[in-house]
Each structure stands twice: as structure tokens, then as C-alpha cells.
Amino acid sequence: MGSGRTYLAAFAALRAIVDPDERRKVIRQGLAMLAQVADHEPAPLEGVAPDQLLHAVRLALEEGMLVDLDWLSPAAGAIALFELAQALPAGSERRELGRRVLTRLRDADRDTFVRLLIALARSSPKLLAPTSGGDALRARMGVVLAAPLTAPGAIGELALGLLAQPALAASWVEGPAMGSLPNRRLAARILAHGAREAVRRHDAGDRGGVSILARPGIRAALARLLGDREALVWRFAGIARGLLAHVDPVLADDIDRELRTTST
């Protein structure tokens, strides 16, 4: 088999495979490829017939192939289950996979937790609104997003994923920029993490992240946080602006103008 789509198509056609060992092989290949494709493509199962996918998932559940996923990394296993659940029609199989995803989200290590949040931000943003979900989920999200800029993992990708969704940008950054001190601090950190990821992508030829951070609502929040009196707020807002100034002439001009004013 060649491309990733070929592996996914083979998984969807699982019912046609008679040999149990071959089915097991196809399931493993399909899940591994699904997690890999989902890392850089939204809706990796788009185009696969829902009924065909449902039959494949039902068979995989019957044979216990979706129970023990220790042969995948925790993050890859969680993402594969999440993407399958998202692509299935409503029914008991979708509910079962959704339950397993929530269990993994609750028990996940930091890397798996962040990867699942990125997937949720892309496919189910309402679940990540600060007013949705449980207090434990929101609290853990806050801890992850408050990590230092040098922290390992995909925190920058998560921050940019939140900023990319207008509703999440409003509830995690734009509104909190006018809120309590802890909320303003977190909003500034999200902007700094997101700016770092956007510049990294820009250097690789992808301007999408920089465009996200140029939206009026986000720029207004950045300006508000830059003018904050608390050092832990304006410092991270300043980091975000400084990073973006390397690729955004408007912000670069703002910094030059402020420096000239200060020097005189």
C-alpha cells in the first residue's frame, strides 16, 4: 500500500477481509496512519463513506482491537479514537469511542492532553470554551497554557489553535484581556505562545498563523495587554509583539515609533 489515504481506505473496507490476521494488520496500519494524517490535516476521514466506516469500527470493537492501543503512543492512540468518533454517524459506536476519548483526556499525560486539545479546538471548539466542560479540564488547560515559552511539546500549536477559532479567541483572549489579573496574564501568555508558533510556521512558508494574529479582535486585545500596569501581563504581550514584528511591518513600525518617542 502506498499513500496514507490507501491505508485509511483499507481500514474502511475491513468487512471485506476474511483472514483475522490480515484484519488485525489493516486495523493497526489504519489507526497508525489516521493519527499521523490527523497531525497535519483536518478531517482526515473526509470522503470515507460513514456507513462503511461504521461497519469497520463495529468489527474492530467486536474483535477488541480498539481496547489495547499500547502499541501506539498515548497521544497517537487518543487522536485515532477521536478522529474515528468524529467521523462516525450518531449511535452507540460513536458514544463508546467518545467515552474512551474523554477517559484518555482525563487520564492523559501532558503531551497526550495537549494533542487532544489541539484536535478538539479544530473539530469541536465549543468543548474548549471556558464556560463549557468541567472545572478540572479548564484548570488543567490553564496550567498547560501558562507554561514557559521554552516548554517542550505542542503548546504553541494549541495556543494558535485557540486563536484560530473566533469563538475561542474571544473567550480565552479577547474577553479576558479586560478581565481579572489571572485572566489577563493567561491571555498574554496565549498570545506569546501563539506568536512564537505563528513565526515558526511563517519561516517554514506558512503565513496562516501570522494572519490569525492580525485579526482586529486579537490586535485590540494585544494593544490592551501591552498597556497593562502589571509586569507579568505587559511583558508577555511585549514578547508576542516583538516576535510578530519580525514578520509584520505594522507592528515593527509601532515599536520603532515608541522607541523614538522614548529616546526624545
N, C-alpha and C positions, 0 to 999 in steps of 0.2 A: 504493500500500500504506500502511496506517495504522500500527498498533502494531508494537512490536519483535517480538512473537510472530509477526506476519504475515510479517515478513522471514525469521525462522527457519524457519517452516513452508514458505515458498517455497524456501529452501535445501534443506530435506529432500526436497522434491519435484523435485529437479534433473533426474532422469531423464526427467521428462515434458516438459522444454523441449527443443525441436528446434533452435532457432536458436542457434548458438555465441555470437554477440554477446550475446544475451539471457541465456544461461547465465553468461557472464562477469560480466555486470551483477548477476545474482542472487547469484552467489558473493561478489562484493565487498560487496554490501549485507548479505548474511547474516553474513559474517565481522566486518564493522564493528559490526553490531548485537549479535552474540554477545559481543564484547569489551565493549561498552557495558553490556549487561544483566548480564554476569558481575560487573561492578564493584559492583553493589548487590543482586544476587540469587544465592543459592546454587543450584547445579544448574540453570542457565538452559535446558538442553536436556531437562529432565524433561518427560515427556509425549510426546516425539517418538519414534516407533517406531524401535528400534535398527536393524532391518533396512533401513528406509527411509533412515536417516541413513548407514548403511554404504554403500549404493549411491551416495548423493550424494558422500560423501568419496572413494570409489573413483574416481568420474568426475572429481572435482576434481583428484585426484592424477594421473590419466591425462592430463589436459589441462594439467598443470603449474601450476595455479592456486594451489597451496599451497607453491610453491617461493619465488617472489619476492613478499614481502609488504611491500616498501618503501613502498607507498602507505599502509600503516598505520604508526602509531608503533611503535617496537620493543616497548613494553610491550603494546599492543593486539594486535599480531601474535602475541606469545608466549601471551597469555591465550586468544586464539581457538583456537590449536592445542591448548593444554592442555585446554580445555573440550571440544573435539571428541574428543580422545583419551579423556577420562574417560567420555564418553557412548557410545563405541563398544563393541561386543562384542569379546571376545578374538579376536585374529587378526593377520594381517600388517599391516593398515592401522593398527590401534591401536599396534602396535610401532613402525611407521615414524613416526607422529606423536609417540609418546613419545620416540623417539630425537631428533627435531628439537627437542622441548621441552627435553630435557637439554642439547643443544648450545647452545640460546639461554640457558639458565640459566648455563652455564659461561662464555659469552662476553658476557653481558649488561652493560649499564651499570647504575648503581646503581638508577635508577628501575625499570627492567625487572626487575632482580633482586628488588627488594622486592615488586613486584606479583606476580611468580610465587610468591614465598614465601607471600604472603597467600593466594593460591589453593591452594597446597599445604597450608597449615595448615587450611584449610576442608575440603578434599576428600581429602587423603592425609597426615594428620598424622604417621603413622609415619615418613615420609621425612624429617621435620624433627627427630626425636628425636636428641639429642646422640650417642647410641650408633649411629645409623644414618648412611648416606651416607658421603661421602668427607671426609677431613680438610680439604680445600680449601673445601668447602661450609660446614662447621661454622665454620672460621676466618673466612670472609667474612661469615657470619651474625653472628658475634660482633662484627666490626668495625662492621657496619651498626647493630646494636642498641646499641653503645657510643657512638653519635653524640650530640652535644649535643641538648638538648630543643628548641633553636631550629632544628635542621637541617631543611632543606626535604624534601618528599616525604612518603611514607605510612608512616614508621617507627612512629608511634603506632598506626596501624591494624594493622601487623604485630605489635607488642607485644601489643595487645589480642587479636589473633587467636591468638597463642600461649597467652595466659592463658585464652581461652575454651575451649580443649581441655584437659580434666583431665589427660590423659597428658602433654601438652606443658608445662602449668603445673607439673606435678610434676618434669619433667626439666630445665626451664630456670630455674625459680624456687624451688619449694618444697624440692627436694633441695639445689640449690646454695646456698641460704641457710644451710646448715650445713656447707658445703664450704670450699674454698680461698679465699684472698683474691680472686684474679681472678674466681672464680665468684660470690662474694658481691657484688662490685662490679657484675658484669653483671646479676645478679638484681635488684639495687636499681635499676639503670638501666631494666630492662624494666618494673618496677613504675611508675617515674616516667613513662616514655613511655606506658604503658597507662593510667595515671590521667589524664594530660592528654587523651588521646583519649576516655576514658570521660566526662569532664566536658564536653568539647566536644559529644559526642553528647547528653548529658543536657540541655544548654542548647538543643539542637535538638528536644527532645521524646522522645529515645530513652533509656530508663533501663536498657537491657540491659547496657551496659558497666559501669555502677556496680554492678549486681547481680553481675556476674562477679567484680569485685574485692572483693565482700563474702563470697565463699565462705570457709568455715573454713580450708582449707589455705592459701589466699593470705593471709588475715588473720594466720595464725600465722607465715608467712614474713615478712610486713611487720613484725610485732612483733619478731621475732628480729633482723631487719636494723636496726631502729630502735635496738636495744640494742647494736649492734656497736661495737667500740672504734675502728675505722678510719673516719676522717672521710669518705673517698670512698665508704664504704658507707652510714653513717647519714645523710649529707647527702641522698643521692638517695632513700632511704627516707622521710626527712622531707619532701622535696618531694612525693612520692607521697601521703603522708598529708595534707599541707597542702592539696593540690589537692582530694582527696576530701572533706576536711572541709567544703568549701563546699556539698556535696550530701548528706553523710552525718552526721546528728546524733550518732551514736555516736562517730565519730572527732573531731568538733568538741568533744564533752564531754571526751574524753580529753585533748585539747590544753589546754582550759580548766583541767582538774584539775591537769595538770602545771605550768601557769603559776602557779596559786595556790600550789602546793607550793613552787615556786622562790621566789616573792615572800616567803614566810614563812620 
